[in-house]
Amino acid sequence: MSDYVIKLRQLVGTMPVILVGSTVIVLNQTRKVLLQFRADIEMWGLPGGAMEPGETLEETAKRKLYEETGLF
């Protein structure tokens, strides 16, 4: 979870918050989808996450893909 989201949660508690985020679908040459195992919820999923202030959606997608997979 980003510092921004953590600080926001401290301010609003458990009140519902709408956040913008991105999810990235990565296909290899045989059209297989890249999944990552999320240890926090113990499930497989697509790389992605919340947008930081000042980012574009494309920047968010690139950042989260790199942070979570090392790909760019």
DRENTI-264711 format. One record per residue: residue in three letters; x, y, z of N, C-alpha, C, O, CB in turn. Coordinates in steps of 0.02 Angstrom, whole numbers, plus 32768, in hexadecimal, padded with zeros to 4 digits. Glycine has a CB too. Layout:
REM DRENTI-264711
ALAXYZXYZXYZXYZXYZ...
//
This chain:
REM DRENTI-264711
MET802B7FC58000800080008000802D803E8000805F804080247FCF8000803ESER801C806F7FD8804680AB7FD2804080D8800F800F80D48035803280D27F93ASP80728103801880718133804F8033815F804C80158170807F80B0815E804FTYR801F8172800E7FE5819D80057FA6817B80207F7F819980447FDC81AF7FBBVAL7F9D813C800E7F61811880247F63810D80707F2F811380917F5C80D38000ILE7F9C80FF808B7FA380F680D47F90813780F87F6B813581297FEB80E180E6LYS7FA9816F80E17F9981B081007F4E81C080F97F2F81DA81277FC381E880E1LEU7F3381B180BE7EEC81BC80B27EC1819380E27E9181AB80FF7ED981AC806AARG7ED4815480EB7EB0812881197EB4814181617E83813B81867ECD80E18116GLN7EED815E81747EF3817A81B77EC281B481C17EA981BE81F97F3B819281C4LEU7EB581D9818D7E88821281917E3E81FF81917E17821B81B67E9582418158VAL7E2C81CE81667DE581BE815D7DD1817D81807D95816D81817DD581B98114GLY7DFF8159819B7DEF811A81BD7DD480E7818C7DF180DC81567DBC812681F4THR7D9D80C8819E7D80809381747D4B80AC81437D2C808481207D63805D819FMET7D4080EE81417D10810A81137D2280F780CB7D5D80F880BA7D0C8157811BPRO7CF280E680A17D0180D4805B7D26810C80377D158147803F7CC180C28036VAL7D5880FA80107D80812A7FEA7D8481107FA27D9080D57F977DC78133800AILE7D7A813D7F737D81812B7F2C7DC8813E7F167DDC81787F1B7D4B814E7F00LEU7DED810C7EFF7E3181177EE77E3681017E9E7E1580D37E897E6480F17F13VAL7E6181247E797E6E81117E337EAB80E37E347EDB80EF7E587E7B81517E06GLY7EA880B07E0B7EE080827E077EE580637DC27EBC80717D967ED9804B7E3BSER7F17803A7DB97F22801A7D797F2E7FD07D837F467FBA7DB77F5C803A7D53THR7F1E7FAA7D507F2E7F637D4D7F4C7F577D097F347F727CD67EEF7F367D59VAL7F817F2E7D067FA57F237CC87F9E7EDA7CB37FA97EAD7CDB7FF07F367CD0ILE7F8C7ED07C757F8A7E8C7C597FC77E847C2C7FCE7EA87BFA7F477E7F7C32VAL7FF27E557C3E802F7E487C1780267E047BF580197DD27C16806F7E497C45LEU802D7E047BB380297DC77B8C806D7DB67B6F80907DE37B587FF47DCD7B54ASN807F7D767B6F80BD7D637B4D80AD7D527B0480757D5C7AED80DF7D277B71GLN80DE7D387AE080D57D2B7A9880A17CF67A8B80847CF47A5581177D177A79THR80957CCA7ABB80627C967AB2801F7CAA7AD27FF37C807ADA807A7C547ACFARG80197CEA7AE47FDC7D087AFF7FCA7CED7B457F907CEC7B587FA37CFC7AD0LYS7FFD7CD77B697FF27CC47BAF7FF57D037BDA801E7D2F7BCD80277C8F7BC6VAL7FCA7D067C0C7FC47D417C377FF27D3A7C747FF57D057C937F7B7D4C7C4ELEU80177D6F7C8380427D717CBE80177D7D7CFC7FF27DAE7CFF80797DA77CB7LEU801C7D507D2D7FFB7D597D6D80307D5C7DA380677D417D9C7FC97D207D7AGLN801F7D7C7DDA804C7D7E7E1480277D647E507FEA7D6C7E5680677DC77E21PHE804B7D447E7D802C7D2B7EBA802F7D617EEE80657D797EFF804F7CEA7ED3ARG7FF67D767F087FF17DAA7F3B7FF27D897F807FC27D687F947FB17DD57F32ALA80297D937FA380307D757FE57FFF7D9180177FEB7D6F804780777D7E7FFFASP7FE97DD1800D7FBC7DF0803E7F777DD0803F7F587DCC80747FB57E3A802FILE7F5F7DBA80057F1D7D9A80027F217D517FEB7EEE7D307FE47EEF7DC17FD3GLU7F5E7D3A7FE17F6B7CF57FCC7F427CE07F8F7F217CAC7F8F7F5C7CC68005MET7F467D0A7F5B7F227CFC7F1D7F4E7D147EE27F7A7D3E7EEA7EDC7D1F7F1BTRP7F427CF77EA87F627D0D7E6A7F3B7D487E4D7EFE7D4A7E527F687CD37E37GLY7F607D787E2E7F3E7DB17E107F6B7DD57DDF7FA37DC07DD27F287DE17E46LEU7F507E0A7DC37F757E347D947F9A7E6A7DB97F837E827DED7F457E527D60PRO7FD57E7F7DA07FF97EB67DBF7FD17EF77DB97FB17F047D86803F7EBF7DA0GLY7FD47F207DED7FB27F607DEB7FAD7F7E7E2F7FC27F607E617F6D7F597DCDGLY7F917FBA7E337F897FDA7E747F7280227E6D7F5E80397E387FC97FD87E99ALA7F7480457EA57F5880887EAA7F8580BE7E8C7FC380B97E8D7F4C80997EF3MET7F6580F07E707F86812A7E537FA081577E8B7F7E81607EBE7F5781517E24GLU7FDB81737E827FF881A37EB07FE681EA7E987FDC81F47E5C8046819B7EB6PRO7FE2821A7EC57FD3825F7EB0800682777E7C8042826E7E847FD4828F7EEDGLY7FED82967E47801882B17E12802882817DDA804682957DA8805782C97E30GLU801682417DE1802382107DAD7FEB820F7D797FB2821F7D88802D81CB7DCCTHR7FFD81FB7D3D7FCA81EA7D0B7FBA81A07D147FDF817C7D367FE381FA7CC1LEU7F84818A7CF77F7281437CFB7FA881177CDB7FB780E17CF47F2E81377CDAGLU7FC4812F7CA47FF981097C82803781047CAF805680CF7CB3800C812B7C40GLU8049813A7CD1808281397CFF807681087D3980A380E47D4E8090817F7D1BTHR803881077D51802680D97D87802F80917D6F804C80687D927FDE80E57D9EALA801580827D34801B803E7D19806480297D1280767FF17D257FF880397CD5LYS808D80557CF780D580457CEE80F7803B7D31811E800C7D3A80F8807D7CC7ARG80E980677D61810980637DA380F580227DC681207FFF7DE080F6809F7DCELYS80B480137DC7809D7FD77DEA80B77F987DC980C97F687DEB80517FD67DEDLEU80B97F967D8680D47F5C7D64811C7F517D7881307F187D8780CE7F647D18TYR81447F867D79818A7F807D8C81927F6C7DD581B97F3F7DE581AF7FC27D7EGLU816D7F8D7E0281727F7E7E4981607F357E5981807F167E8381467FAC7E71GLU812F7F1B7E3681157EDA7E4881347EA07E2081317E677E3680CC7ED97E3ETHR81527EAF7DE6816E7E797DBD81B67E847DA881D87E557D9581447E707D80GLY81CE7EC37DAB82117ED27D9182117EDE7D4782467EED7D2A82407E997DA2LEU81D77ED87D2681D37EE57CDE81C67F2F7CD181A97F527CFB819B7EBB7CBEPHE81DD7F477C9881CE7F8C7C8481C47F917C3A81B77FC87C2182067FBB7C98
//
